[in-house]
Amino acid sequence: MKAIVLREFGGPEVLKPEHIETPEPAPGEVLIRVHNVSVNVTLDILMRRGLHPYKPQFPHVLGVDPTGEVVALGLGVERPAVGDRVAVHLHLRSPDCPVGQEAEDAGDGLIGIHRWGGYAEFITVPAENAFVIPDALSSAEACVVVRHLPTARHMLYKKAGLIAGETILVMGATGGLGSCCIQVAKRLGATVIGAAGADDRVEKGIEFGADYGINYRTQNLAEEVLKVTDGKGVDVVAENIGDPDLFPSALESLARFGRMVTAGAHGGGKVMLDISRLYIRRIHIIGTPGCDFSDIEWSMDAAKDGTIRPPIIDRIMPLSEAVAAHRLIEAREPVGKILLDPSA
């Protein structure tokens, strides 16, 4: 099969197209013909550069969120079936992990990081990590939905405990995770303030369902939040940037007993923390690494009626153009996600 193979850390040029042996599904696994896989800042770009905390073994194949068609079953697998369209969840569950606590389980690692991922024509994964895609979603849409919507639901519902009537500030409102956080928050009955770094992106956040929008590059974020909330501040902040300039303003936007839930740090990850504000206002900061399998099942059910709006897909490129895709993302050119298509 064709694959993009990483044999050393470095710039985009270290991603090399190769022909390698097509894998066979082990017992409990399925073989998937990959239709789409996204290119992510943290889990692909930083991984390729050797800047991610996790270090894969070489040679390695990137790609944490492939979607595609099941073409073969390993011994003992009953579902999904051959021919099913499936989306892959990257977290590998360990045998002793309680059901419903997969996000807390270190497990056997992550697909695309600790074992080969989806920058290839075929991939094998545990059958339980392959979730059937609803008819309402295309393979490309399912790729970006499953990558972000389950995490958004886990962050807001399970970790932050967001409830109807509360107000939430969503940072990076047009990004994959941010746009999904807006939609989850609206389903939970919250009032949503979407914040982004450009006026057109603020408008996109409104299109995804945000009730208010703030440009955090041209406006004072905390002051604008206080205006919207009549001086109270928001109950929850959904943070996924980790920008040293934006994080303090997001924290300042929280009301007493507010909760900040964070997943992601592509803005740098090193930020100033006002400890006095943290304890005087009784603020909680909650980090979460991903989602439980039940969050993915919820997301698939939510997508069945077609009311979920997938995160923005900027473009779909052939797998052979993986180097160009990485360069585009490093230049911050795309508005939405870039996907690779091994069949193109």
C-alpha positions, 0 to 999 in steps of 0.5 A: 500500500501507499503511505506517508512515512516519517523516519526522522523529525524535521520540516515537512520534507521529512514526510516521504511517500513509500510503498509498504506492506498492507497490514493484516487485522489481528484478532479483535481488529478491523482493516479499514480502507482510508478515505480521509484523515485530517492534518492537525497542529498538535498531533501531526505538525508538532509530532513531525517536528519532534516537539510533542511530549510523546515521541513515536518510534521510527518508522512511523505513519501519522494520522490520528482520525481516519475514516473509511470502509471496513474491508476485513475482520480479525478473528472474533470481530462481529461488528462493525461489519465489512462494508460499514463506513467507520470513523476511528477514535484515537484512544486505545483502551487498556484491558482493565479500563472501566467502561465509560472512563476511557478518557482517563485511561492511559491505555496502550496509547494513541492511534497515529502516535503509539501505533501507525495512523491513517496517512496510508491507504489502509489501517488496522485498529481495534474494532471497538475504536471503529464507529459506524458513520451515520448516513447524514455525514460524508466520510470527510464530515465524519472525520472532523466531527468525530475528531472534535464533537465527542471531545467538546461534549466531554469537556462541557457536559462531563467535566465542566458540568455546563447546564441550561441557563448558564453562559459560556465563552468559547475560545477559537470559535471557528476552529474544529473544537471551538465550533463543536463546543458552540453546538454542544453548549447550545444543545445543553441550553447555554448562552454562548459567546464565541470569540475568535481572532478575526471579524470573519471568524467571529461571524462564522462563530455566530453561524455555528450558533453563538449568541454573541461574538467577540474579536479577541485581537481587536477588542478587550476580551474580558471587558466585552464579556462583562458587558454581555453578562451585565458585569457578572462574567461567564460560568464556563470558559472552553479554552483550547488555544493556550496563548500567553496573551489570551489565556489571562483574559479568558480567565479574567472573564470567569464569574465567581465559582466559574470553571475553565475547561481546557484541551489543546495548546497550539498557541504555545501552552506556557501562560501566566496564571493569576493565582490570587484571582484563582482562589479569591473567585473560587475558580476551577481549571480543568484539563481533559485529554479527550473523550469517553467512548460514550461521547462518540456514541452521543455524537453519532446519534446527534449527527443522525438527524443532520442538525450537527454542522461539521467543523469547517473543511478548508480543502481535501488534498491527495495523500501524496500532497501531505508535505504541501498540507503541512506547509499550509497549516504551518503558514496558518493559511487555512480557515478550517481543517485540511484533510488528506484523501489516500484514494485521490 
